[in-house]
Amino acid sequence: MDNVFLVISLFFPRIMLIIYYFIHSIPTNSVPFFGDVLLTVFIPRALILIYIADNLGTGSAWFWIHLVIAILVYLFGGNKATKKWGKKKS
């Protein structure tokens, strides 16, 4: 897998998947095309984790970095976390 893809997909997963699709550089994987499209739209971080697991394995540092970021985004991203922790808009 390309290191540029792995680094930028930490911050912009959906955009990187779309860019790599249009330049025909999507990593080899076992997900059917329909699954690629649905996961890109709804859960791009999960699709990137599948790509990493297929190509580099689950023992790769990249897999664990992406997994930790996915968990942090899920827990601390969005309006629900903002309301939970009491942060107010200025």
Protein Blocks (a to p, Z undefined) as FASTA:
>chain_A
ZZklmmmmmmmmmlmmmmmmmnopaccdfbdfklmmmmmmmmmmlmmmmmmmmmnopkbm
klmmmmmmmmmmmmmgcjklmmmnopacZZ
